[in-house]
Amino acid sequence: MKNKKIETEEQKEIKTFIFVMLGLIIVLIGIYFFTRAFVTKDLFKTNEKNYQEGAVNYDIAIVGNMLTRPNKEYYVIAFNSDTADAIYYNALIGKYMQEEKSSKVYYMDLENELNKKYVAESEEEKSTSFKTIKDLKLGEITLLKVKDGKVTKYITTVEEIKKELDI
C-alpha cells in the first residue's frame, strides 16, 4: 500500500499563493515585452542612441552681453530669426563677411526670450539712441556698431545698413 500524502489547508494556500505570484510575474513580463515590441517599437532595435555634444556659438549675442564681446570694434545685428526676411538679412551679413576689411559681426535673435523685453512694440517706441541698456528698444532690424564697449552707431533701416557695410 502506498503512502498517500495528506496536505494541510496551510500547504494548499502556500501552493496557491506561489502559483498566483508566478502567474503575475509572467503577465508583467509579457506586458513589458508587448509594450517594447508594439508601443515603443524598440525591442528589436540594436542601435545605440546618438547624443549630440553641446556647442557654444560665439557668434550669437544677447542684449546683456553685447557690449562685452572680446573684439575692440564689431557690429551686432538684431533681427527676428523666425521672419521671412531673416534669410535676406543673413545673406547681407554673409556678403559683408566675405570682404577682407570686414569687422566681426554678432547675431542677436529678437525671438530669444532674453532679448524679447528689448523689442519695440511699435515704430514710435523704437530707440534711436539710448543711455543705458534698459532704455534700448530694438526694431525689426537693427545694426549696432560697438567700439570699446560703447555703441557708436545705431542703424534701423536696411538701406542705411547696406550703406554702412558697403554692400
C-alpha positions in Angstrom: 0.0 0.0 0.0 1.3 3.5 -1.0 1.6 6.2 1.5 -0.6 9.0 0.4 0.5 12.5 1.3 -2.1 14.5 3.1 -1.9 18.2 2.5 -2.9 20.6 5.2 -5.0 23.6 4.4 -1.9 25.9 5.0 0.1 23.9 2.4 -2.7 24.3 -0.1 -2.8 28.1 0.5 1.0 28.4 0.1 0.9 26.5 -3.2 -2.0 28.7 -4.5 0.0 31.8 -3.4 3.1 30.6 -5.3 1.1 29.9 -8.5 -0.6 33.3 -8.3 2.7 35.0 -7.9 4.3 33.1 -10.8 1.3 33.9 -12.9 1.5 37.6 -12.0 5.2 37.7 -12.8 4.6 36.0 -16.2 1.8 38.5 -17.0 4.1 41.5 -16.1 6.9 40.2 -18.2 4.5 39.7 -21.1 3.2 43.3 -20.8 6.8 44.6 -20.7 7.8 42.8 -23.9 4.4 43.7 -25.6 5.0 47.4 -24.8 8.6 47.3 -26.1 7.6 45.5 -29.3 4.4 47.3 -30.3 4.2 50.6 -28.4 7.8 52.0 -28.3 8.9 49.7 -31.1 12.5 49.5 -29.8 12.6 45.8 -28.7 14.4 44.6 -31.8 16.4 47.7 -32.5 20.1 47.4 -31.5 21.4 50.8 -32.5 22.9 53.0 -29.8 21.3 56.3 -29.1 23.4 59.1 -30.6 23.8 62.1 -28.4 25.0 65.3 -29.9 27.6 67.2 -28.0 26.6 70.7 -27.0 28.5 73.5 -28.7 28.8 77.1 -27.8 28.2 79.5 -30.7 30.4 82.5 -30.1 28.7 84.5 -33.0 25.5 84.9 -31.1 25.0 87.8 -28.6 22.2 88.7 -26.3 21.4 92.2 -25.1 23.0 91.6 -21.7 26.5 90.7 -23.2 26.5 92.6 -26.5 28.9 95.3 -25.1 31.3 92.8 -23.6 32.5 90.9 -26.6 36.3 90.4 -26.9 36.8 92.4 -30.0 37.7 96.1 -29.9 35.3 97.1 -32.7 32.4 95.0 -34.1 28.8 95.0 -35.2 25.7 93.5 -33.6 22.8 92.8 -36.0 19.5 92.2 -34.3 16.5 90.7 -36.1 13.9 88.0 -35.6 15.1 84.7 -37.0 11.5 83.5 -37.5 10.5 86.1 -40.1 10.8 85.6 -43.8 13.3 88.5 -44.0 15.8 86.6 -41.8 17.2 84.8 -44.8 17.8 88.1 -46.6 19.5 89.7 -43.5 21.7 86.6 -43.1 22.7 86.9 -46.8 23.6 90.6 -46.4 25.8 89.8 -43.4 27.3 86.8 -45.2 28.2 89.0 -48.2 29.8 91.6 -45.8 31.8 88.9 -44.0 33.4 87.8 -47.3 35.2 91.2 -47.6 38.7 91.3 -46.3 38.2 94.5 -44.3 35.1 93.3 -42.6 34.7 93.7 -38.8 33.3 90.9 -36.7 29.5 90.6 -36.7 27.5 89.1 -33.9 23.9 88.0 -34.4 21.2 88.8 -31.9 17.9 86.9 -32.3 15.0 89.0 -31.1 12.9 85.8 -30.7 15.2 84.7 -27.9 13.5 85.1 -24.5 16.4 87.0 -23.1 16.1 89.6 -25.8 12.3 89.9 -26.0 11.9 92.7 -23.4 14.2 94.9 -25.6 11.9 94.6 -28.7 9.8 97.7 -29.6 6.1 97.0 -29.8 5.6 99.8 -32.4 7.7 102.1 -34.7 7.3 105.0 -32.3 8.6 103.0 -29.4 11.9 102.1 -31.2 15.1 103.7 -29.8 17.1 106.0 -31.9 19.7 106.3 -29.1 20.0 105.2 -25.5 22.0 105.9 -22.4 21.6 102.5 -20.7 20.7 99.0 -21.9 17.4 99.4 -20.0 16.4 102.1 -22.4 17.1 100.1 -25.5 14.2 99.2 -27.8 15.1 97.3 -30.9 13.1 97.4 -34.1 12.5 94.7 -36.8 16.2 95.0 -37.8 18.9 97.0 -36.0 22.6 97.2 -36.6 24.7 98.4 -33.7 28.3 99.4 -34.2 30.2 98.9 -30.9 33.6 100.3 -30.3 35.5 99.9 -26.9 32.3 98.6 -25.2 30.1 101.6 -26.3 27.5 101.8 -29.1 28.8 104.3 -31.6 26.1 103.8 -34.3 22.5 102.7 -34.2 21.0 101.9 -37.6 17.4 100.7 -38.1 16.8 100.5 -41.9 18.1 98.0 -44.4 19.2 100.8 -46.8 21.3 102.5 -44.1 22.8 99.1 -43.1 23.8 98.4 -46.7 25.5 101.8 -46.8 27.3 101.3 -43.5 28.6 97.9 -44.5 29.4 99.0 -48.1 27.3 96.2 -49.7 
